[in-house]
Amino acid sequence: MLILSGPVKIDLIFADQPHERESPWVETAANLTAIDRHFWDWTLWLSGKSAVGKSEIVASELDKLFEHILAPLGVERRPSSVAEAVTAYRTARRRAEERFGCHVPRELETAVAPALPK
């Protein structure tokens, strides 16, 4: 995955290499920035699905987003929309930063957030 200014997202798909289901993140100070990148990538992709009315995919992906990123960060309730996921994530990320005494850069969020639903 590559996100350029705009934001413009480029996914490289290798059809001959199947994608294996990944385990939920386990938060640490060392991987909060990687979790952040994954979150903003996922929400950018998901907002595109939401914009064209693919509600079944959005619902399924919000379940996965909750399981893989939000719940491991301490979010207790599955979001019902991309906007709700963003709000929950920002709160959970801030708490994780406080817990671990670190800071996640906001450049990717700054690039992606304007393209997301409010």
PyMOL commands that place a pseudoatom at each C-alpha (Angstrom):
pseudoatom trace, name=CA, resn=MET, resi=1, chain=A, elem=C, hetatm=0, pos=[0.000, 0.000, 0.000]
pseudoatom trace, name=CA, resn=LEU, resi=2, chain=A, elem=C, hetatm=0, pos=[1.165, 3.490, -0.861]
pseudoatom trace, name=CA, resn=ILE, resi=3, chain=A, elem=C, hetatm=0, pos=[-0.708, 6.706, -0.071]
pseudoatom trace, name=CA, resn=LEU, resi=4, chain=A, elem=C, hetatm=0, pos=[0.277, 9.829, -1.978]
pseudoatom trace, name=CA, resn=SER, resi=5, chain=A, elem=C, hetatm=0, pos=[-0.813, 13.438, -1.544]
pseudoatom trace, name=CA, resn=GLY, resi=6, chain=A, elem=C, hetatm=0, pos=[-4.420, 14.069, -2.322]
pseudoatom trace, name=CA, resn=PRO, resi=7, chain=A, elem=C, hetatm=0, pos=[-4.864, 11.404, -0.845]
pseudoatom trace, name=CA, resn=VAL, resi=8, chain=A, elem=C, hetatm=0, pos=[-4.225, 8.910, -3.590]
pseudoatom trace, name=CA, resn=LYS, resi=9, chain=A, elem=C, hetatm=0, pos=[-3.963, 5.267, -2.588]
pseudoatom trace, name=CA, resn=ILE, resi=10, chain=A, elem=C, hetatm=0, pos=[-2.167, 2.647, -4.643]
pseudoatom trace, name=CA, resn=ASP, resi=11, chain=A, elem=C, hetatm=0, pos=[-2.601, -1.018, -3.802]
pseudoatom trace, name=CA, resn=LEU, resi=12, chain=A, elem=C, hetatm=0, pos=[-0.294, -3.554, -5.390]
pseudoatom trace, name=CA, resn=ILE, resi=13, chain=A, elem=C, hetatm=0, pos=[-2.095, -6.844, -5.869]
pseudoatom trace, name=CA, resn=PHE, resi=14, chain=A, elem=C, hetatm=0, pos=[-0.224, -9.990, -6.771]
pseudoatom trace, name=CA, resn=ALA, resi=15, chain=A, elem=C, hetatm=0, pos=[-2.877, -12.405, -8.009]
pseudoatom trace, name=CA, resn=ASP, resi=16, chain=A, elem=C, hetatm=0, pos=[-0.616, -15.432, -7.717]
pseudoatom trace, name=CA, resn=GLN, resi=17, chain=A, elem=C, hetatm=0, pos=[0.029, -14.767, -4.007]
pseudoatom trace, name=CA, resn=PRO, resi=18, chain=A, elem=C, hetatm=0, pos=[-3.068, -15.375, -1.893]
pseudoatom trace, name=CA, resn=HIS, resi=19, chain=A, elem=C, hetatm=0, pos=[-3.652, -13.049, 1.041]
pseudoatom trace, name=CA, resn=GLU, resi=20, chain=A, elem=C, hetatm=0, pos=[-3.764, -14.871, 4.349]
pseudoatom trace, name=CA, resn=ARG, resi=21, chain=A, elem=C, hetatm=0, pos=[-6.017, -13.616, 7.108]
pseudoatom trace, name=CA, resn=GLU, resi=22, chain=A, elem=C, hetatm=0, pos=[-3.975, -11.687, 9.655]
pseudoatom trace, name=CA, resn=SER, resi=23, chain=A, elem=C, hetatm=0, pos=[-4.305, -11.766, 13.422]
pseudoatom trace, name=CA, resn=PRO, resi=24, chain=A, elem=C, hetatm=0, pos=[-5.529, -8.728, 15.351]
pseudoatom trace, name=CA, resn=TRP, resi=25, chain=A, elem=C, hetatm=0, pos=[-2.839, -6.227, 16.307]
pseudoatom trace, name=CA, resn=VAL, resi=26, chain=A, elem=C, hetatm=0, pos=[-1.280, -6.401, 19.753]
pseudoatom trace, name=CA, resn=GLU, resi=27, chain=A, elem=C, hetatm=0, pos=[-0.467, -2.820, 20.690]
pseudoatom trace, name=CA, resn=THR, resi=28, chain=A, elem=C, hetatm=0, pos=[3.028, -1.876, 21.770]
pseudoatom trace, name=CA, resn=ALA, resi=29, chain=A, elem=C, hetatm=0, pos=[4.933, 1.394, 21.751]
pseudoatom trace, name=CA, resn=ALA, resi=30, chain=A, elem=C, hetatm=0, pos=[6.977, 0.026, 18.862]
pseudoatom trace, name=CA, resn=ASN, resi=31, chain=A, elem=C, hetatm=0, pos=[4.004, -0.691, 16.591]
pseudoatom trace, name=CA, resn=LEU, resi=32, chain=A, elem=C, hetatm=0, pos=[1.548, 2.163, 17.243]
pseudoatom trace, name=CA, resn=THR, resi=33, chain=A, elem=C, hetatm=0, pos=[2.706, 3.947, 14.094]
pseudoatom trace, name=CA, resn=ALA, resi=34, chain=A, elem=C, hetatm=0, pos=[2.207, 0.780, 12.026]
pseudoatom trace, name=CA, resn=ILE, resi=35, chain=A, elem=C, hetatm=0, pos=[-1.274, 0.361, 13.507]
pseudoatom trace, name=CA, resn=ASP, resi=36, chain=A, elem=C, hetatm=0, pos=[-1.987, 3.988, 12.620]
pseudoatom trace, name=CA, resn=ARG, resi=37, chain=A, elem=C, hetatm=0, pos=[-0.922, 3.473, 9.002]
pseudoatom trace, name=CA, resn=HIS, resi=38, chain=A, elem=C, hetatm=0, pos=[-3.078, 0.357, 8.749]
pseudoatom trace, name=CA, resn=PHE, resi=39, chain=A, elem=C, hetatm=0, pos=[-6.081, 2.171, 10.239]
pseudoatom trace, name=CA, resn=TRP, resi=40, chain=A, elem=C, hetatm=0, pos=[-5.921, 5.146, 7.856]
pseudoatom trace, name=CA, resn=ASP, resi=41, chain=A, elem=C, hetatm=0, pos=[-5.355, 2.887, 4.848]
pseudoatom trace, name=CA, resn=TRP, resi=42, chain=A, elem=C, hetatm=0, pos=[-8.338, 0.731, 5.817]
pseudoatom trace, name=CA, resn=THR, resi=43, chain=A, elem=C, hetatm=0, pos=[-10.664, 3.661, 6.475]
pseudoatom trace, name=CA, resn=LEU, resi=44, chain=A, elem=C, hetatm=0, pos=[-9.738, 5.335, 3.181]
pseudoatom trace, name=CA, resn=TRP, resi=45, chain=A, elem=C, hetatm=0, pos=[-10.550, 2.116, 1.317]
pseudoatom trace, name=CA, resn=LEU, resi=46, chain=A, elem=C, hetatm=0, pos=[-13.700, 1.594, 3.364]
pseudoatom trace, name=CA, resn=SER, resi=47, chain=A, elem=C, hetatm=0, pos=[-14.979, 5.124, 2.795]
pseudoatom trace, name=CA, resn=GLY, resi=48, chain=A, elem=C, hetatm=0, pos=[-14.851, 4.442, -0.949]
pseudoatom trace, name=CA, resn=LYS, resi=49, chain=A, elem=C, hetatm=0, pos=[-17.054, 1.388, -0.466]
pseudoatom trace, name=CA, resn=SER, resi=50, chain=A, elem=C, hetatm=0, pos=[-19.417, 3.438, 1.692]
pseudoatom trace, name=CA, resn=ALA, resi=51, chain=A, elem=C, hetatm=0, pos=[-19.612, 6.230, -0.894]
pseudoatom trace, name=CA, resn=VAL, resi=52, chain=A, elem=C, hetatm=0, pos=[-20.893, 3.853, -3.572]
pseudoatom trace, name=CA, resn=GLY, resi=53, chain=A, elem=C, hetatm=0, pos=[-23.455, 2.216, -1.280]
pseudoatom trace, name=CA, resn=LYS, resi=54, chain=A, elem=C, hetatm=0, pos=[-21.788, -1.148, -0.676]
pseudoatom trace, name=CA, resn=SER, resi=55, chain=A, elem=C, hetatm=0, pos=[-23.377, -1.428, 2.763]
pseudoatom trace, name=CA, resn=GLU, resi=56, chain=A, elem=C, hetatm=0, pos=[-22.819, -5.191, 3.186]
pseudoatom trace, name=CA, resn=ILE, resi=57, chain=A, elem=C, hetatm=0, pos=[-19.090, -4.829, 2.567]
pseudoatom trace, name=CA, resn=VAL, resi=58, chain=A, elem=C, hetatm=0, pos=[-18.942, -1.787, 4.872]
pseudoatom trace, name=CA, resn=ALA, resi=59, chain=A, elem=C, hetatm=0, pos=[-20.685, -3.677, 7.682]
pseudoatom trace, name=CA, resn=SER, resi=60, chain=A, elem=C, hetatm=0, pos=[-18.425, -6.706, 7.278]
pseudoatom trace, name=CA, resn=GLU, resi=61, chain=A, elem=C, hetatm=0, pos=[-15.282, -4.570, 7.164]
pseudoatom trace, name=CA, resn=LEU, resi=62, chain=A, elem=C, hetatm=0, pos=[-16.328, -2.525, 10.204]
pseudoatom trace, name=CA, resn=ASP, resi=63, chain=A, elem=C, hetatm=0, pos=[-16.578, -5.857, 12.063]
pseudoatom trace, name=CA, resn=LYS, resi=64, chain=A, elem=C, hetatm=0, pos=[-13.032, -6.709, 10.969]
pseudoatom trace, name=CA, resn=LEU, resi=65, chain=A, elem=C, hetatm=0, pos=[-11.731, -3.207, 11.702]
pseudoatom trace, name=CA, resn=PHE, resi=66, chain=A, elem=C, hetatm=0, pos=[-13.155, -3.463, 15.196]
pseudoatom trace, name=CA, resn=GLU, resi=67, chain=A, elem=C, hetatm=0, pos=[-11.689, -6.930, 15.763]
pseudoatom trace, name=CA, resn=HIS, resi=68, chain=A, elem=C, hetatm=0, pos=[-8.237, -6.192, 14.333]
pseudoatom trace, name=CA, resn=ILE, resi=69, chain=A, elem=C, hetatm=0, pos=[-7.518, -2.602, 15.358]
pseudoatom trace, name=CA, resn=LEU, resi=70, chain=A, elem=C, hetatm=0, pos=[-10.127, -0.928, 17.523]
pseudoatom trace, name=CA, resn=ALA, resi=71, chain=A, elem=C, hetatm=0, pos=[-10.757, -3.640, 20.129]
pseudoatom trace, name=CA, resn=PRO, resi=72, chain=A, elem=C, hetatm=0, pos=[-7.025, -4.282, 20.674]
pseudoatom trace, name=CA, resn=LEU, resi=73, chain=A, elem=C, hetatm=0, pos=[-6.685, -0.535, 21.366]
pseudoatom trace, name=CA, resn=GLY, resi=74, chain=A, elem=C, hetatm=0, pos=[-9.440, -0.731, 23.986]
pseudoatom trace, name=CA, resn=VAL, resi=75, chain=A, elem=C, hetatm=0, pos=[-12.514, 0.369, 22.029]
pseudoatom trace, name=CA, resn=GLU, resi=76, chain=A, elem=C, hetatm=0, pos=[-15.456, -1.459, 23.568]
pseudoatom trace, name=CA, resn=ARG, resi=77, chain=A, elem=C, hetatm=0, pos=[-18.169, -1.058, 20.930]
pseudoatom trace, name=CA, resn=ARG, resi=78, chain=A, elem=C, hetatm=0, pos=[-18.118, -1.793, 17.196]
pseudoatom trace, name=CA, resn=PRO, resi=79, chain=A, elem=C, hetatm=0, pos=[-18.581, 1.400, 15.189]
pseudoatom trace, name=CA, resn=SER, resi=80, chain=A, elem=C, hetatm=0, pos=[-21.644, 1.691, 12.959]
pseudoatom trace, name=CA, resn=SER, resi=81, chain=A, elem=C, hetatm=0, pos=[-19.941, 3.944, 10.392]
pseudoatom trace, name=CA, resn=VAL, resi=82, chain=A, elem=C, hetatm=0, pos=[-16.543, 5.029, 9.119]
pseudoatom trace, name=CA, resn=ALA, resi=83, chain=A, elem=C, hetatm=0, pos=[-16.977, 8.382, 10.883]
pseudoatom trace, name=CA, resn=GLU, resi=84, chain=A, elem=C, hetatm=0, pos=[-17.704, 6.623, 14.177]
pseudoatom trace, name=CA, resn=ALA, resi=85, chain=A, elem=C, hetatm=0, pos=[-14.643, 4.392, 13.680]
pseudoatom trace, name=CA, resn=VAL, resi=86, chain=A, elem=C, hetatm=0, pos=[-12.447, 7.467, 13.173]
pseudoatom trace, name=CA, resn=THR, resi=87, chain=A, elem=C, hetatm=0, pos=[-13.746, 9.106, 16.352]
pseudoatom trace, name=CA, resn=ALA, resi=88, chain=A, elem=C, hetatm=0, pos=[-13.236, 5.928, 18.386]
pseudoatom trace, name=CA, resn=TYR, resi=89, chain=A, elem=C, hetatm=0, pos=[-9.782, 5.377, 16.914]
pseudoatom trace, name=CA, resn=ARG, resi=90, chain=A, elem=C, hetatm=0, pos=[-8.546, 8.879, 17.671]
pseudoatom trace, name=CA, resn=THR, resi=91, chain=A, elem=C, hetatm=0, pos=[-9.572, 8.513, 21.317]
pseudoatom trace, name=CA, resn=ALA, resi=92, chain=A, elem=C, hetatm=0, pos=[-8.024, 5.049, 21.602]
pseudoatom trace, name=CA, resn=ARG, resi=93, chain=A, elem=C, hetatm=0, pos=[-4.800, 6.155, 19.904]
pseudoatom trace, name=CA, resn=ARG, resi=94, chain=A, elem=C, hetatm=0, pos=[-4.435, 9.124, 22.273]
pseudoatom trace, name=CA, resn=ARG, resi=95, chain=A, elem=C, hetatm=0, pos=[-4.895, 6.808, 25.263]
pseudoatom trace, name=CA, resn=ALA, resi=96, chain=A, elem=C, hetatm=0, pos=[-2.335, 4.355, 23.860]
pseudoatom trace, name=CA, resn=GLU, resi=97, chain=A, elem=C, hetatm=0, pos=[0.148, 7.184, 23.309]
pseudoatom trace, name=CA, resn=GLU, resi=98, chain=A, elem=C, hetatm=0, pos=[-0.328, 8.255, 26.935]
pseudoatom trace, name=CA, resn=ARG, resi=99, chain=A, elem=C, hetatm=0, pos=[0.007, 4.670, 28.188]
pseudoatom trace, name=CA, resn=PHE, resi=100, chain=A, elem=C, hetatm=0, pos=[3.216, 4.055, 26.254]
pseudoatom trace, name=CA, resn=GLY, resi=101, chain=A, elem=C, hetatm=0, pos=[4.666, 7.564, 26.514]
pseudoatom trace, name=CA, resn=CYS, resi=102, chain=A, elem=C, hetatm=0, pos=[5.051, 7.941, 22.761]
pseudoatom trace, name=CA, resn=HIS, resi=103, chain=A, elem=C, hetatm=0, pos=[3.611, 9.960, 19.884]
pseudoatom trace, name=CA, resn=VAL, resi=104, chain=A, elem=C, hetatm=0, pos=[2.244, 8.720, 16.558]
pseudoatom trace, name=CA, resn=PRO, resi=105, chain=A, elem=C, hetatm=0, pos=[2.917, 11.142, 13.679]
pseudoatom trace, name=CA, resn=ARG, resi=106, chain=A, elem=C, hetatm=0, pos=[-0.247, 12.696, 12.218]
pseudoatom trace, name=CA, resn=GLU, resi=107, chain=A, elem=C, hetatm=0, pos=[0.888, 13.278, 8.611]
pseudoatom trace, name=CA, resn=LEU, resi=108, chain=A, elem=C, hetatm=0, pos=[-1.054, 10.318, 7.195]
pseudoatom trace, name=CA, resn=GLU, resi=109, chain=A, elem=C, hetatm=0, pos=[-4.164, 11.257, 9.159]
pseudoatom trace, name=CA, resn=THR, resi=110, chain=A, elem=C, hetatm=0, pos=[-3.853, 14.835, 7.885]
pseudoatom trace, name=CA, resn=ALA, resi=111, chain=A, elem=C, hetatm=0, pos=[-3.736, 13.553, 4.301]
pseudoatom trace, name=CA, resn=VAL, resi=112, chain=A, elem=C, hetatm=0, pos=[-6.538, 10.987, 4.591]
pseudoatom trace, name=CA, resn=ALA, resi=113, chain=A, elem=C, hetatm=0, pos=[-9.063, 12.578, 6.987]
pseudoatom trace, name=CA, resn=PRO, resi=114, chain=A, elem=C, hetatm=0, pos=[-10.407, 15.209, 4.537]
pseudoatom trace, name=CA, resn=ALA, resi=115, chain=A, elem=C, hetatm=0, pos=[-11.448, 12.405, 2.154]
pseudoatom trace, name=CA, resn=LEU, resi=116, chain=A, elem=C, hetatm=0, pos=[-13.479, 10.576, 4.815]
pseudoatom trace, name=CA, resn=PRO, resi=117, chain=A, elem=C, hetatm=0, pos=[-17.167, 11.065, 5.598]
pseudoatom trace, name=CA, resn=LYS, resi=118, chain=A, elem=C, hetatm=0, pos=[-17.954, 13.427, 8.452]
for i in range(1, 118): cmd.bond("trace and resi %d" % i, "trace and resi %d" % (i + 1))
show_as sticks, trace
zoom trace
